[in-house]
Amino acid sequence: MLTKISKDIDKAAELLMKNEVIAIPTETVYGLAGNAYNIGTVREIFRIKERPQTNPLILHVKDIDQLKENTLEVPELVHKLADRFCPGPLTFLLPHSSAVSPTVTAGSEDVAIRIPDHKMTRQLLGLLDFPLVAPSANRYKSVSPTSARHVLNQLSGKIPYILDGGRSSAGLESTIIRVINDEINVLRLGAVTIEELKGFSKNVHFNIIDQEAFPGSHKKHYSPKTPVVLSTDVDETLMHFSKQKAAVLTFKKLNLYIKEEATIVIDLSEKGDLSEAAQNLYQAFYFADELDVDVIIAERLPDIGLGRTLNDRLERASYR
């Protein structure tokens, strides 16, 4: 199968209406998209990604009305959060309506659902009379793609079309939350920070659950081909890999790294901007893989705001 990259939104809509699986851009990462109401298409997405069907998919809808059509109830706090963050990188876990197949939710009574904030994808959703399921357009547990080229790198020959929307502006997956009364439970850290959510509730909790109850919940995830080592002292860590070619991911060059020909330093943000670092993280993983280094040594970032999410991704990428 020849995989074509194009900016033609009408062509993307045409393929989706034929129940084809394609890649689409979002503000978070590129998604492997298909008609959420067609079971065969949903199963094909699992097959292409090599993802177990016990791991549910996120439903992408065009607006709050379509969100309501696919859920049983929308709490008042969800409405307030949607007014602030939607469209955007916030995913709600809500009881699903009969319109949503158990194949999408992996048999759960809840569906993960969000309104994406990417101009091309919003235009695309406006052309369709069905929502899309769109997990990241990569092989299961691999690095999420933030450009059309990244998708081609992993899925060339497996899908017919990639809608090219440029680089993803956020560069990290959506934050997944469950709302109960006035309480916000953060199930997956993402592009919306805990600090931002605390502006809407005094009861914001981050719960790490080692199970496949929601997308991205595995301890080992978001991993490049090259082994990743997460470090709080890169100089010391480099000594243990002195005979190997290493790529160092740093933030604002906080340390003075050993100057050797075998060490390549990739700064996620020279000016110390966590948003910039988030946009660059997966790009850096792909770049390091292309350099054919033996190890990626990643510096732990400040554990606040998006830094908390970045550390989460680095921990999952380095998990053994």
N, C-alpha and C positions, 0 to 999 in steps of 0.2 A: 504494500500500500504506500502510495506517495503522500507525504504530509506537506500540505501547502500552508504557508504563512501569508496572511493578508489582513488589510484593515477594512474589508468589505463586511459591514454589519448585516446587510440584507442576505448575503451568502451564508453567514453564520446562522441566521434565523431559518433560512431554507433548510439547511442540514438538520437543525434541531427539530424542525417540524416533521422531518422524515425519520425522526427517532435515532439520528446518528449521535455519536459521542464526539465532542470537540473540546478544545481548550479555549478558555476565555480569560481576559484580564480582570482583576479586581484590585481594589486599593490595598488589599492585604498581600495575597500571592495569586498566581494564576491557578484557575480551577479547571478540573476535568468535568465538563458539564454535559447534562442530558436531561430529557424530559422526566421530571419527577413523578409523573403519573403513569409512565410506561414501565412496567416491571422488567421487560426485556432489556430496556436501555439502562435501567438502574443496575441490573445484574452484570451488564457489559462493562460498566464503570468499575465494579468490583474486580472483574476479570482483568481488565487492562492494568489497573493499579496493583494487581496481585494482593488485594486487601481482603482479609477475612470478612465474611458477611455478618459476623458478630460485632463488627465495629460500625456504628451508625454514621450516616451522612448528614451534612448540613443542607437545609432547604434554603434556597435563595429566592426571595420574592421582590416584586417591584415596588410595593408600598405597604402601608399599614393595613389597608383594606384586604390585600391579599394575604397578609400575615394572619388577620382575623379569620379568613376563610379556611385556613389550614390548622387552626387551633380551636380548642373548646372555650377557653376564656383567657382574657388578657387583663391581669391585675392592674390596678391604678398606678402602682409604682413602675410597672413595665411601660405604661403609657408615658409617664414622665421621663423615663430613661430614653425611650424612643424619640421623644420630642427633642432631646438634647443630642443624642448620639446617632440617630438614624436619619438618612442613610449613613452607614459607617461600620466600623469593625467591632460591633457588639452583637453577639449571638445569644438569643434567649432559649432556654430549655423550658418548653411549655407542653401541656397535654395536647395531643394532636387530634384533629377532627378525622372523620371517616374518609376524607379525601386523601389522606396520607397513608401509603402502604406500609405494613410492618417490615417490608424489605428495606425501606429507607431508614427506619428507626431501629433495626435489628431486634424487632419484637417489643421494644420499649413502649410504654404508654405516652412518653414524651418525645417531642421532635425538637431538634436543634434548628433554629430558624433565624435568618437575618436579612436585612435590606442592604445590599452592597452599595458602595459609593465610588463607582467608576463611570465616567460619562458614557463610554461606549457600551458597557454592560447594562447600564440603566436604559439606554436606547434599545438595546437588544431585548431586554425583558419587556419593554413596552410593545414590541412587535409580536409577542407570544401570548397565548391564552392559557399558559401553564407555567408553574414555577420550575426552577432548575435545581437539581442536586449538583453540587460542584465541589468535591473534595480537592485538595491540592493536586495539580497535574504532574505528578511524579510517581515513581514506584514507591510502594508502601514502606514507610519508615525512612525514606531517603530525604535529601534536602528539598524543601519546597522551592518551586521556581518563582522568580520575580521578574522574568522577562520571557519573551517568546523563544529566544535562543535557548534558555534553560529548559523549557518544555521540550524543544526539539532534541536537546541533548539526551533526554531520558525516554521520550516516547515516539521518536521518529519511526515511521512505518507502522505504528499501532493505531493512530488516529488520522482522519483525512484532513483536518483543518485546525489551524491555530489563529485565533483572532488577535492581532497584534495591537496592544494598547500601550506600548512603551513599558518602562519600568514601573513596578508597583510602588506607590508613594509611601505606604506604611512599611512594607517589607517584612512584616510579621503577621501571623494568623490572628483572627479575631479573638477577643476575649469571650469566653463562654460563661454565662451566669444562670443561676436558678433563683427566682424571687419567691420568697414565702413571707406573706404579710409585708412587714417593713424591713425584712432581712434580705441581704444580697449575698448569696453564696457563689464565690468565684471558683469555677470548676477547672478552667484552663486560663492561665495568664496569657494576655495578648496585647494588642495595640491600644486598647483602652485600659488605663492604669487603675490600680486599687485606689490611689489618691483621688482620681477623678470620680470614681464611684462613691467615695465617702462624702462627696458633696450632695448626695441624694439620700443617704442613709447612714445613721450612726452604727448600724449593725452590718458591717461588711466583713466577711470571713473568706479566707482562702483555704479550700479543702483539697488536698492531694489524695486521690482515690486510685489505687492500683487495680484498675479493672477497665473493661472496654465499654463502659456505660455511656461514654460520650467521645467525640472525635479528639484525637491527639492525647489520649490519657495514658499511653504506654510510657514506661520509664525510658526505654530505648527508642528514640525517635529523632527526626530532623537531622539525620546523620550523613555526612559526606563519605566518600569511599575511603579517604585517608583517616587513620585513627586520630582522635581528638583527645588531648589532655588538658584539663582545666586547672589553672594554677593561680595561686595568690602571690607567688614569687617566681617570676619567669626566669630571672638570672639563675636561680638555683635549679629550676626544672631543666633548663637547657644543659646544664652540666651532666645530667643523666642521659642526655641524647647527643653528646658531643661528637659521636662518630656517625650521626645520621643527619640527613638533610631535613631541616625543620622550617616550617612557616609559623611565624608568631603573629597572632591577632592581638592587637593592643588597642587601648583607648586613651587618647591624649598623650601617648608615649610617657606613661607615668614612671616607667623604670628605664634604666640605662642597660640595654641588652648587650650580651656578648657579641662583639663584632667579628664575625667569621663569615667566610664565603658561603658556608653551608646554611646560614641563617637568613631568611627572608622575612622582613617585617611588613605587615599589612595593618595600617592604622585605620580602624573603623571610623574614627572621627578625630582629626588632629585638634579641632577646637573644643573637644569635649562635649559635643552635642549628642544626647542619647537618641533623639529622633533620627539623626543622621546615621548613628551607629546601627540602629534598628534597620534602616533602609539598606545598609551595606553588609549586614551579617551574612545572609545566604549567598550574596554575590561573592563575598570573600571565600566562602566554602567552595563554591564552584571554581573560583580562580586558583585556590590552593590545590584542588584536585588536578587541574590542568598543568600545574607546575610539576606534578609527579614527585612531591615531597614525601618523606617517610612518616612524618608526624606533623600535626597541627597543634601548637601549644597556644591555648587561648587564655588571655588574662581575664580573671574575674572582674566584672564591672561594679561600679557603685550600686549597692542593692536598694535602690530607690526608683520609683516611677518605672519607666521603661527598662531601666537597668535590671530590675527584678525579673522582667520577662526575658530579657536577653540572657541572664544567668540561668534561667529555667531551660532555655533552648540549648545553651552550652552544656548544662548538666546532662540533658537527655542525649545530646550528640556524643558525649564522652562516656556514657554509661556502658559498663562491661557486663 
